[in-house]
Amino acid sequence: MRRGARSGVDRGSTIPLILGFFLVALLMIGGAVAAADAFVQQRGLQDVCDGAASAAAAAAARLDRGASLGAGAELAFDDVEQAVARYLARDSDRADVHAAAALSADSTTVLLTCTETAKVAFGAMFGRGAGVRHTVHSSARSPLSG
């Protein structure tokens, strides 16, 4: 055997190593993209939930103003739910958002819990083909209250 020549065992052994590192890098990049996508979708759901809570609080303020003017209107839970439903109906991309509303004890704050199951990029690769379930909470105080 010549000096400096490689043996037959060493030939080509770096190719599987490089392919292995490449696959690991692809999995890490896919995981980072999936996690970022899930985070962005949760932030979007939080924005929608905040907007719906604000819309419901504004509707409550209009009802409170009507009551103070002698119209006899009272803030009712049905009015809050209707305001939330109207707000969510404006965005067709959020048709699968489920919102559960509640009023504070003094009926000045709207408490809202929004839930959505969202598809995530590369979700099937990580066993999340059905999507990721996001739940966010929001509250808004009526602008005319105390």
Phi and psi in radians as a Rosetta constraint file:
Dihedral C 1 N 2 CA 2 C 2 CIRCULARHARMONIC -1.261 0.35
Dihedral N 2 CA 2 C 2 N 3 CIRCULARHARMONIC 2.671 0.35
Dihedral C 2 N 3 CA 3 C 3 CIRCULARHARMONIC -1.231 0.35
Dihedral N 3 CA 3 C 3 N 4 CIRCULARHARMONIC 2.317 0.35
Dihedral C 3 N 4 CA 4 C 4 CIRCULARHARMONIC 1.522 0.35
Dihedral N 4 CA 4 C 4 N 5 CIRCULARHARMONIC -0.102 0.35
Dihedral C 4 N 5 CA 5 C 5 CIRCULARHARMONIC -1.435 0.35
Dihedral N 5 CA 5 C 5 N 6 CIRCULARHARMONIC 2.523 0.35
Dihedral C 5 N 6 CA 6 C 6 CIRCULARHARMONIC -1.412 0.35
Dihedral N 6 CA 6 C 6 N 7 CIRCULARHARMONIC 2.630 0.35
Dihedral C 6 N 7 CA 7 C 7 CIRCULARHARMONIC -1.417 0.35
Dihedral N 7 CA 7 C 7 N 8 CIRCULARHARMONIC 2.897 0.35
Dihedral C 7 N 8 CA 8 C 8 CIRCULARHARMONIC -1.139 0.35
Dihedral N 8 CA 8 C 8 N 9 CIRCULARHARMONIC -0.414 0.35
Dihedral C 8 N 9 CA 9 C 9 CIRCULARHARMONIC -1.256 0.35
Dihedral N 9 CA 9 C 9 N 10 CIRCULARHARMONIC -0.617 0.35
Dihedral C 9 N 10 CA 10 C 10 CIRCULARHARMONIC -1.391 0.35
Dihedral N 10 CA 10 C 10 N 11 CIRCULARHARMONIC -0.343 0.35
Dihedral C 10 N 11 CA 11 C 11 CIRCULARHARMONIC -1.147 0.35
Dihedral N 11 CA 11 C 11 N 12 CIRCULARHARMONIC 2.213 0.35
Dihedral C 11 N 12 CA 12 C 12 CIRCULARHARMONIC 1.348 0.35
Dihedral N 12 CA 12 C 12 N 13 CIRCULARHARMONIC 0.123 0.35
Dihedral C 12 N 13 CA 13 C 13 CIRCULARHARMONIC -1.334 0.35
Dihedral N 13 CA 13 C 13 N 14 CIRCULARHARMONIC -0.205 0.35
Dihedral C 13 N 14 CA 14 C 14 CIRCULARHARMONIC -1.450 0.35
Dihedral N 14 CA 14 C 14 N 15 CIRCULARHARMONIC -0.403 0.35
Dihedral C 14 N 15 CA 15 C 15 CIRCULARHARMONIC -1.114 0.35
Dihedral N 15 CA 15 C 15 N 16 CIRCULARHARMONIC -0.837 0.35
Dihedral C 15 N 16 CA 16 C 16 CIRCULARHARMONIC -1.087 0.35
Dihedral N 16 CA 16 C 16 N 17 CIRCULARHARMONIC -0.611 0.35
Dihedral C 16 N 17 CA 17 C 17 CIRCULARHARMONIC -1.126 0.35
Dihedral N 17 CA 17 C 17 N 18 CIRCULARHARMONIC -0.793 0.35
Dihedral C 17 N 18 CA 18 C 18 CIRCULARHARMONIC -1.124 0.35
Dihedral N 18 CA 18 C 18 N 19 CIRCULARHARMONIC -0.743 0.35
Dihedral C 18 N 19 CA 19 C 19 CIRCULARHARMONIC -1.103 0.35
Dihedral N 19 CA 19 C 19 N 20 CIRCULARHARMONIC -0.689 0.35
Dihedral C 19 N 20 CA 20 C 20 CIRCULARHARMONIC -1.095 0.35
Dihedral N 20 CA 20 C 20 N 21 CIRCULARHARMONIC -0.787 0.35
Dihedral C 20 N 21 CA 21 C 21 CIRCULARHARMONIC -1.124 0.35
Dihedral N 21 CA 21 C 21 N 22 CIRCULARHARMONIC -0.651 0.35
Dihedral C 21 N 22 CA 22 C 22 CIRCULARHARMONIC -1.125 0.35
Dihedral N 22 CA 22 C 22 N 23 CIRCULARHARMONIC -0.750 0.35
Dihedral C 22 N 23 CA 23 C 23 CIRCULARHARMONIC -1.132 0.35
Dihedral N 23 CA 23 C 23 N 24 CIRCULARHARMONIC -0.711 0.35
Dihedral C 23 N 24 CA 24 C 24 CIRCULARHARMONIC -1.103 0.35
Dihedral N 24 CA 24 C 24 N 25 CIRCULARHARMONIC -0.730 0.35
Dihedral C 24 N 25 CA 25 C 25 CIRCULARHARMONIC -1.114 0.35
Dihedral N 25 CA 25 C 25 N 26 CIRCULARHARMONIC -0.712 0.35
Dihedral C 25 N 26 CA 26 C 26 CIRCULARHARMONIC -1.111 0.35
Dihedral N 26 CA 26 C 26 N 27 CIRCULARHARMONIC -0.723 0.35
Dihedral C 26 N 27 CA 27 C 27 CIRCULARHARMONIC -1.106 0.35
Dihedral N 27 CA 27 C 27 N 28 CIRCULARHARMONIC -0.698 0.35
Dihedral C 27 N 28 CA 28 C 28 CIRCULARHARMONIC -1.170 0.35
Dihedral N 28 CA 28 C 28 N 29 CIRCULARHARMONIC -0.721 0.35
Dihedral C 28 N 29 CA 29 C 29 CIRCULARHARMONIC -1.151 0.35
Dihedral N 29 CA 29 C 29 N 30 CIRCULARHARMONIC -0.759 0.35
Dihedral C 29 N 30 CA 30 C 30 CIRCULARHARMONIC -1.054 0.35
Dihedral N 30 CA 30 C 30 N 31 CIRCULARHARMONIC -0.719 0.35
Dihedral C 30 N 31 CA 31 C 31 CIRCULARHARMONIC -1.124 0.35
Dihedral N 31 CA 31 C 31 N 32 CIRCULARHARMONIC -0.706 0.35
Dihedral C 31 N 32 CA 32 C 32 CIRCULARHARMONIC -1.153 0.35
Dihedral N 32 CA 32 C 32 N 33 CIRCULARHARMONIC -0.711 0.35
Dihedral C 32 N 33 CA 33 C 33 CIRCULARHARMONIC -1.148 0.35
Dihedral N 33 CA 33 C 33 N 34 CIRCULARHARMONIC -0.739 0.35
Dihedral C 33 N 34 CA 34 C 34 CIRCULARHARMONIC -1.117 0.35
Dihedral N 34 CA 34 C 34 N 35 CIRCULARHARMONIC -0.748 0.35
Dihedral C 34 N 35 CA 35 C 35 CIRCULARHARMONIC -1.145 0.35
Dihedral N 35 CA 35 C 35 N 36 CIRCULARHARMONIC -0.728 0.35
Dihedral C 35 N 36 CA 36 C 36 CIRCULARHARMONIC -1.132 0.35
Dihedral N 36 CA 36 C 36 N 37 CIRCULARHARMONIC -0.700 0.35
Dihedral C 36 N 37 CA 37 C 37 CIRCULARHARMONIC -1.121 0.35
Dihedral N 37 CA 37 C 37 N 38 CIRCULARHARMONIC -0.751 0.35
Dihedral C 37 N 38 CA 38 C 38 CIRCULARHARMONIC -1.093 0.35
Dihedral N 38 CA 38 C 38 N 39 CIRCULARHARMONIC -0.704 0.35
Dihedral C 38 N 39 CA 39 C 39 CIRCULARHARMONIC -1.132 0.35
Dihedral N 39 CA 39 C 39 N 40 CIRCULARHARMONIC -0.781 0.35
Dihedral C 39 N 40 CA 40 C 40 CIRCULARHARMONIC -1.115 0.35
Dihedral N 40 CA 40 C 40 N 41 CIRCULARHARMONIC -0.701 0.35
Dihedral C 40 N 41 CA 41 C 41 CIRCULARHARMONIC -1.165 0.35
Dihedral N 41 CA 41 C 41 N 42 CIRCULARHARMONIC -0.639 0.35
Dihedral C 41 N 42 CA 42 C 42 CIRCULARHARMONIC -1.187 0.35
Dihedral N 42 CA 42 C 42 N 43 CIRCULARHARMONIC -0.680 0.35
Dihedral C 42 N 43 CA 43 C 43 CIRCULARHARMONIC -1.127 0.35
Dihedral N 43 CA 43 C 43 N 44 CIRCULARHARMONIC -0.669 0.35
Dihedral C 43 N 44 CA 44 C 44 CIRCULARHARMONIC -1.111 0.35
Dihedral N 44 CA 44 C 44 N 45 CIRCULARHARMONIC -0.717 0.35
Dihedral C 44 N 45 CA 45 C 45 CIRCULARHARMONIC -1.123 0.35
Dihedral N 45 CA 45 C 45 N 46 CIRCULARHARMONIC -0.680 0.35
Dihedral C 45 N 46 CA 46 C 46 CIRCULARHARMONIC -1.098 0.35
Dihedral N 46 CA 46 C 46 N 47 CIRCULARHARMONIC -0.703 0.35
Dihedral C 46 N 47 CA 47 C 47 CIRCULARHARMONIC -1.094 0.35
Dihedral N 47 CA 47 C 47 N 48 CIRCULARHARMONIC -0.768 0.35
Dihedral C 47 N 48 CA 48 C 48 CIRCULARHARMONIC -1.124 0.35
Dihedral N 48 CA 48 C 48 N 49 CIRCULARHARMONIC -0.736 0.35
Dihedral C 48 N 49 CA 49 C 49 CIRCULARHARMONIC -1.158 0.35
Dihedral N 49 CA 49 C 49 N 50 CIRCULARHARMONIC -0.701 0.35
Dihedral C 49 N 50 CA 50 C 50 CIRCULARHARMONIC -1.087 0.35
Dihedral N 50 CA 50 C 50 N 51 CIRCULARHARMONIC -0.746 0.35
Dihedral C 50 N 51 CA 51 C 51 CIRCULARHARMONIC -1.124 0.35
Dihedral N 51 CA 51 C 51 N 52 CIRCULARHARMONIC -0.719 0.35
Dihedral C 51 N 52 CA 52 C 52 CIRCULARHARMONIC -1.149 0.35
Dihedral N 52 CA 52 C 52 N 53 CIRCULARHARMONIC -0.692 0.35
Dihedral C 52 N 53 CA 53 C 53 CIRCULARHARMONIC -1.142 0.35
Dihedral N 53 CA 53 C 53 N 54 CIRCULARHARMONIC -0.702 0.35
Dihedral C 53 N 54 CA 54 C 54 CIRCULARHARMONIC -1.143 0.35
Dihedral N 54 CA 54 C 54 N 55 CIRCULARHARMONIC -0.708 0.35
Dihedral C 54 N 55 CA 55 C 55 CIRCULARHARMONIC -1.104 0.35
Dihedral N 55 CA 55 C 55 N 56 CIRCULARHARMONIC -0.717 0.35
Dihedral C 55 N 56 CA 56 C 56 CIRCULARHARMONIC -1.174 0.35
Dihedral N 56 CA 56 C 56 N 57 CIRCULARHARMONIC -0.679 0.35
Dihedral C 56 N 57 CA 57 C 57 CIRCULARHARMONIC -1.163 0.35
Dihedral N 57 CA 57 C 57 N 58 CIRCULARHARMONIC -0.662 0.35
Dihedral C 57 N 58 CA 58 C 58 CIRCULARHARMONIC -1.143 0.35
Dihedral N 58 CA 58 C 58 N 59 CIRCULARHARMONIC -0.690 0.35
Dihedral C 58 N 59 CA 59 C 59 CIRCULARHARMONIC -1.120 0.35
Dihedral N 59 CA 59 C 59 N 60 CIRCULARHARMONIC -0.677 0.35
Dihedral C 59 N 60 CA 60 C 60 CIRCULARHARMONIC -1.117 0.35
Dihedral N 60 CA 60 C 60 N 61 CIRCULARHARMONIC -0.671 0.35
Dihedral C 60 N 61 CA 61 C 61 CIRCULARHARMONIC -1.127 0.35
Dihedral N 61 CA 61 C 61 N 62 CIRCULARHARMONIC -0.704 0.35
Dihedral C 61 N 62 CA 62 C 62 CIRCULARHARMONIC -1.111 0.35
Dihedral N 62 CA 62 C 62 N 63 CIRCULARHARMONIC -0.684 0.35
Dihedral C 62 N 63 CA 63 C 63 CIRCULARHARMONIC -1.188 0.35
Dihedral N 63 CA 63 C 63 N 64 CIRCULARHARMONIC -0.698 0.35
Dihedral C 63 N 64 CA 64 C 64 CIRCULARHARMONIC -1.093 0.35
Dihedral N 64 CA 64 C 64 N 65 CIRCULARHARMONIC -0.708 0.35
Dihedral C 64 N 65 CA 65 C 65 CIRCULARHARMONIC -1.125 0.35
Dihedral N 65 CA 65 C 65 N 66 CIRCULARHARMONIC -0.682 0.35
Dihedral C 65 N 66 CA 66 C 66 CIRCULARHARMONIC -1.126 0.35
Dihedral N 66 CA 66 C 66 N 67 CIRCULARHARMONIC -0.649 0.35
Dihedral C 66 N 67 CA 67 C 67 CIRCULARHARMONIC -1.199 0.35
Dihedral N 67 CA 67 C 67 N 68 CIRCULARHARMONIC -0.654 0.35
Dihedral C 67 N 68 CA 68 C 68 CIRCULARHARMONIC -1.264 0.35
Dihedral N 68 CA 68 C 68 N 69 CIRCULARHARMONIC -0.357 0.35
Dihedral C 68 N 69 CA 69 C 69 CIRCULARHARMONIC -1.530 0.35
Dihedral N 69 CA 69 C 69 N 70 CIRCULARHARMONIC 0.043 0.35
Dihedral C 69 N 70 CA 70 C 70 CIRCULARHARMONIC 1.623 0.35
Dihedral N 70 CA 70 C 70 N 71 CIRCULARHARMONIC 0.201 0.35
Dihedral C 70 N 71 CA 71 C 71 CIRCULARHARMONIC -1.354 0.35
Dihedral N 71 CA 71 C 71 N 72 CIRCULARHARMONIC -0.245 0.35
Dihedral C 71 N 72 CA 72 C 72 CIRCULARHARMONIC 1.430 0.35
Dihedral N 72 CA 72 C 72 N 73 CIRCULARHARMONIC 0.136 0.35
Dihedral C 72 N 73 CA 73 C 73 CIRCULARHARMONIC -1.335 0.35
Dihedral N 73 CA 73 C 73 N 74 CIRCULARHARMONIC 2.430 0.35
Dihedral C 73 N 74 CA 74 C 74 CIRCULARHARMONIC -2.144 0.35
Dihedral N 74 CA 74 C 74 N 75 CIRCULARHARMONIC 2.625 0.35
Dihedral C 74 N 75 CA 75 C 75 CIRCULARHARMONIC -1.215 0.35
Dihedral N 75 CA 75 C 75 N 76 CIRCULARHARMONIC 2.130 0.35
Dihedral C 75 N 76 CA 76 C 76 CIRCULARHARMONIC -2.122 0.35
Dihedral N 76 CA 76 C 76 N 77 CIRCULARHARMONIC 2.644 0.35
Dihedral C 76 N 77 CA 77 C 77 CIRCULARHARMONIC -1.057 0.35
Dihedral N 77 CA 77 C 77 N 78 CIRCULARHARMONIC -0.636 0.35
Dihedral C 77 N 78 CA 78 C 78 CIRCULARHARMONIC -1.070 0.35
Dihedral N 78 CA 78 C 78 N 79 CIRCULARHARMONIC -0.662 0.35
Dihedral C 78 N 79 CA 79 C 79 CIRCULARHARMONIC -1.118 0.35
Dihedral N 79 CA 79 C 79 N 80 CIRCULARHARMONIC -0.683 0.35
Dihedral C 79 N 80 CA 80 C 80 CIRCULARHARMONIC -1.145 0.35
Dihedral N 80 CA 80 C 80 N 81 CIRCULARHARMONIC -0.814 0.35
Dihedral C 80 N 81 CA 81 C 81 CIRCULARHARMONIC -1.072 0.35
Dihedral N 81 CA 81 C 81 N 82 CIRCULARHARMONIC -0.687 0.35
Dihedral C 81 N 82 CA 82 C 82 CIRCULARHARMONIC -1.153 0.35
Dihedral N 82 CA 82 C 82 N 83 CIRCULARHARMONIC -0.689 0.35
Dihedral C 82 N 83 CA 83 C 83 CIRCULARHARMONIC -1.127 0.35
Dihedral N 83 CA 83 C 83 N 84 CIRCULARHARMONIC -0.712 0.35
Dihedral C 83 N 84 CA 84 C 84 CIRCULARHARMONIC -1.140 0.35
Dihedral N 84 CA 84 C 84 N 85 CIRCULARHARMONIC -0.776 0.35
Dihedral C 84 N 85 CA 85 C 85 CIRCULARHARMONIC -1.096 0.35
Dihedral N 85 CA 85 C 85 N 86 CIRCULARHARMONIC -0.719 0.35
Dihedral C 85 N 86 CA 86 C 86 CIRCULARHARMONIC -1.097 0.35
Dihedral N 86 CA 86 C 86 N 87 CIRCULARHARMONIC -0.738 0.35
Dihedral C 86 N 87 CA 87 C 87 CIRCULARHARMONIC -1.121 0.35
Dihedral N 87 CA 87 C 87 N 88 CIRCULARHARMONIC -0.792 0.35
Dihedral C 87 N 88 CA 88 C 88 CIRCULARHARMONIC -1.196 0.35
Dihedral N 88 CA 88 C 88 N 89 CIRCULARHARMONIC -0.522 0.35
Dihedral C 88 N 89 CA 89 C 89 CIRCULARHARMONIC -1.215 0.35
Dihedral N 89 CA 89 C 89 N 90 CIRCULARHARMONIC -0.335 0.35
Dihedral C 89 N 90 CA 90 C 90 CIRCULARHARMONIC -1.242 0.35
Dihedral N 90 CA 90 C 90 N 91 CIRCULARHARMONIC -0.398 0.35
Dihedral C 90 N 91 CA 91 C 91 CIRCULARHARMONIC -1.946 0.35
Dihedral N 91 CA 91 C 91 N 92 CIRCULARHARMONIC 1.820 0.35
Dihedral C 91 N 92 CA 92 C 92 CIRCULARHARMONIC -1.176 0.35
Dihedral N 92 CA 92 C 92 N 93 CIRCULARHARMONIC -0.389 0.35
Dihedral C 92 N 93 CA 93 C 93 CIRCULARHARMONIC -1.233 0.35
Dihedral N 93 CA 93 C 93 N 94 CIRCULARHARMONIC -0.318 0.35
Dihedral C 93 N 94 CA 94 C 94 CIRCULARHARMONIC -1.889 0.35
Dihedral N 94 CA 94 C 94 N 95 CIRCULARHARMONIC 0.578 0.35
Dihedral C 94 N 95 CA 95 C 95 CIRCULARHARMONIC -1.163 0.35
Dihedral N 95 CA 95 C 95 N 96 CIRCULARHARMONIC -0.424 0.35
Dihedral C 95 N 96 CA 96 C 96 CIRCULARHARMONIC -1.667 0.35
Dihedral N 96 CA 96 C 96 N 97 CIRCULARHARMONIC 0.226 0.35
Dihedral C 96 N 97 CA 97 C 97 CIRCULARHARMONIC -1.383 0.35
Dihedral N 97 CA 97 C 97 N 98 CIRCULARHARMONIC 2.237 0.35
Dihedral C 97 N 98 CA 98 C 98 CIRCULARHARMONIC -1.857 0.35
Dihedral N 98 CA 98 C 98 N 99 CIRCULARHARMONIC 2.197 0.35
Dihedral C 98 N 99 CA 99 C 99 CIRCULARHARMONIC -2.071 0.35
Dihedral N 99 CA 99 C 99 N 100 CIRCULARHARMONIC 2.341 0.35
Dihedral C 99 N 100 CA 100 C 100 CIRCULARHARMONIC -2.058 0.35
Dihedral N 100 CA 100 C 100 N 101 CIRCULARHARMONIC 2.055 0.35
Dihedral C 100 N 101 CA 101 C 101 CIRCULARHARMONIC -1.772 0.35
Dihedral N 101 CA 101 C 101 N 102 CIRCULARHARMONIC 2.693 0.35
Dihedral C 101 N 102 CA 102 C 102 CIRCULARHARMONIC -2.614 0.35
Dihedral N 102 CA 102 C 102 N 103 CIRCULARHARMONIC 2.742 0.35
Dihedral C 102 N 103 CA 103 C 103 CIRCULARHARMONIC -1.925 0.35
Dihedral N 103 CA 103 C 103 N 104 CIRCULARHARMONIC 2.588 0.35
Dihedral C 103 N 104 CA 104 C 104 CIRCULARHARMONIC -1.207 0.35
Dihedral N 104 CA 104 C 104 N 105 CIRCULARHARMONIC 2.945 0.35
Dihedral C 104 N 105 CA 105 C 105 CIRCULARHARMONIC -1.058 0.35
Dihedral N 105 CA 105 C 105 N 106 CIRCULARHARMONIC -0.592 0.35
Dihedral C 105 N 106 CA 106 C 106 CIRCULARHARMONIC -1.615 0.35
Dihedral N 106 CA 106 C 106 N 107 CIRCULARHARMONIC 0.130 0.35
Dihedral C 106 N 107 CA 107 C 107 CIRCULARHARMONIC 0.992 0.35
Dihedral N 107 CA 107 C 107 N 108 CIRCULARHARMONIC 0.576 0.35
Dihedral C 107 N 108 CA 108 C 108 CIRCULARHARMONIC -1.949 0.35
Dihedral N 108 CA 108 C 108 N 109 CIRCULARHARMONIC -0.212 0.35
Dihedral C 108 N 109 CA 109 C 109 CIRCULARHARMONIC -2.205 0.35
Dihedral N 109 CA 109 C 109 N 110 CIRCULARHARMONIC 2.312 0.35
Dihedral C 109 N 110 CA 110 C 110 CIRCULARHARMONIC -1.646 0.35
Dihedral N 110 CA 110 C 110 N 111 CIRCULARHARMONIC 2.203 0.35
Dihedral C 110 N 111 CA 111 C 111 CIRCULARHARMONIC -1.899 0.35
Dihedral N 111 CA 111 C 111 N 112 CIRCULARHARMONIC 2.221 0.35
Dihedral C 111 N 112 CA 112 C 112 CIRCULARHARMONIC -2.282 0.35
Dihedral N 112 CA 112 C 112 N 113 CIRCULARHARMONIC 2.357 0.35
Dihedral C 112 N 113 CA 113 C 113 CIRCULARHARMONIC -2.070 0.35
Dihedral N 113 CA 113 C 113 N 114 CIRCULARHARMONIC 2.122 0.35
Dihedral C 113 N 114 CA 114 C 114 CIRCULARHARMONIC -1.987 0.35
Dihedral N 114 CA 114 C 114 N 115 CIRCULARHARMONIC 2.399 0.35
Dihedral C 114 N 115 CA 115 C 115 CIRCULARHARMONIC -2.287 0.35
Dihedral N 115 CA 115 C 115 N 116 CIRCULARHARMONIC 2.449 0.35
Dihedral C 115 N 116 CA 116 C 116 CIRCULARHARMONIC -2.641 0.35
Dihedral N 116 CA 116 C 116 N 117 CIRCULARHARMONIC 2.460 0.35
Dihedral C 116 N 117 CA 117 C 117 CIRCULARHARMONIC -1.801 0.35
Dihedral N 117 CA 117 C 117 N 118 CIRCULARHARMONIC 2.020 0.35
Dihedral C 117 N 118 CA 118 C 118 CIRCULARHARMONIC -2.014 0.35
Dihedral N 118 CA 118 C 118 N 119 CIRCULARHARMONIC 2.456 0.35
Dihedral C 118 N 119 CA 119 C 119 CIRCULARHARMONIC -1.262 0.35
Dihedral N 119 CA 119 C 119 N 120 CIRCULARHARMONIC 2.454 0.35
Dihedral C 119 N 120 CA 120 C 120 CIRCULARHARMONIC -2.066 0.35
Dihedral N 120 CA 120 C 120 N 121 CIRCULARHARMONIC 2.479 0.35
Dihedral C 120 N 121 CA 121 C 121 CIRCULARHARMONIC -0.996 0.35
Dihedral N 121 CA 121 C 121 N 122 CIRCULARHARMONIC 2.337 0.35
Dihedral C 121 N 122 CA 122 C 122 CIRCULARHARMONIC 1.049 0.35
Dihedral N 122 CA 122 C 122 N 123 CIRCULARHARMONIC 0.377 0.35
Dihedral C 122 N 123 CA 123 C 123 CIRCULARHARMONIC -1.084 0.35
Dihedral N 123 CA 123 C 123 N 124 CIRCULARHARMONIC -0.657 0.35
Dihedral C 123 N 124 CA 124 C 124 CIRCULARHARMONIC -1.128 0.35
Dihedral N 124 CA 124 C 124 N 125 CIRCULARHARMONIC -0.533 0.35
Dihedral C 124 N 125 CA 125 C 125 CIRCULARHARMONIC -1.167 0.35
Dihedral N 125 CA 125 C 125 N 126 CIRCULARHARMONIC -0.476 0.35
Dihedral C 125 N 126 CA 126 C 126 CIRCULARHARMONIC -1.894 0.35
Dihedral N 126 CA 126 C 126 N 127 CIRCULARHARMONIC 0.280 0.35
Dihedral C 126 N 127 CA 127 C 127 CIRCULARHARMONIC 1.415 0.35
Dihedral N 127 CA 127 C 127 N 128 CIRCULARHARMONIC 0.318 0.35
Dihedral C 127 N 128 CA 128 C 128 CIRCULARHARMONIC -2.072 0.35
Dihedral N 128 CA 128 C 128 N 129 CIRCULARHARMONIC 0.825 0.35
Dihedral C 128 N 129 CA 129 C 129 CIRCULARHARMONIC -1.120 0.35
Dihedral N 129 CA 129 C 129 N 130 CIRCULARHARMONIC -0.545 0.35
Dihedral C 129 N 130 CA 130 C 130 CIRCULARHARMONIC -1.350 0.35
Dihedral N 130 CA 130 C 130 N 131 CIRCULARHARMONIC -0.284 0.35
Dihedral C 130 N 131 CA 131 C 131 CIRCULARHARMONIC 1.977 0.35
Dihedral N 131 CA 131 C 131 N 132 CIRCULARHARMONIC 3.092 0.35
Dihedral C 131 N 132 CA 132 C 132 CIRCULARHARMONIC -1.989 0.35
Dihedral N 132 CA 132 C 132 N 133 CIRCULARHARMONIC 2.309 0.35
Dihedral C 132 N 133 CA 133 C 133 CIRCULARHARMONIC -1.545 0.35
Dihedral N 133 CA 133 C 133 N 134 CIRCULARHARMONIC 2.136 0.35
Dihedral C 133 N 134 CA 134 C 134 CIRCULARHARMONIC -1.914 0.35
Dihedral N 134 CA 134 C 134 N 135 CIRCULARHARMONIC 2.392 0.35
Dihedral C 134 N 135 CA 135 C 135 CIRCULARHARMONIC -2.280 0.35
Dihedral N 135 CA 135 C 135 N 136 CIRCULARHARMONIC 2.207 0.35
Dihedral C 135 N 136 CA 136 C 136 CIRCULARHARMONIC -2.258 0.35
Dihedral N 136 CA 136 C 136 N 137 CIRCULARHARMONIC 2.756 0.35
Dihedral C 136 N 137 CA 137 C 137 CIRCULARHARMONIC -2.155 0.35
Dihedral N 137 CA 137 C 137 N 138 CIRCULARHARMONIC 2.548 0.35
Dihedral C 137 N 138 CA 138 C 138 CIRCULARHARMONIC -2.559 0.35
Dihedral N 138 CA 138 C 138 N 139 CIRCULARHARMONIC 2.716 0.35
Dihedral C 138 N 139 CA 139 C 139 CIRCULARHARMONIC -2.515 0.35
Dihedral N 139 CA 139 C 139 N 140 CIRCULARHARMONIC 2.611 0.35
Dihedral C 139 N 140 CA 140 C 140 CIRCULARHARMONIC -2.510 0.35
Dihedral N 140 CA 140 C 140 N 141 CIRCULARHARMONIC 2.394 0.35
Dihedral C 140 N 141 CA 141 C 141 CIRCULARHARMONIC -1.696 0.35
Dihedral N 141 CA 141 C 141 N 142 CIRCULARHARMONIC 2.459 0.35
Dihedral C 141 N 142 CA 142 C 142 CIRCULARHARMONIC -1.046 0.35
Dihedral N 142 CA 142 C 142 N 143 CIRCULARHARMONIC 2.266 0.35
Dihedral C 142 N 143 CA 143 C 143 CIRCULARHARMONIC -1.086 0.35
Dihedral N 143 CA 143 C 143 N 144 CIRCULARHARMONIC -0.416 0.35
Dihedral C 143 N 144 CA 144 C 144 CIRCULARHARMONIC -1.655 0.35
Dihedral N 144 CA 144 C 144 N 145 CIRCULARHARMONIC -0.037 0.35
Dihedral C 144 N 145 CA 145 C 145 CIRCULARHARMONIC -1.442 0.35
Dihedral N 145 CA 145 C 145 N 146 CIRCULARHARMONIC 2.584 0.35
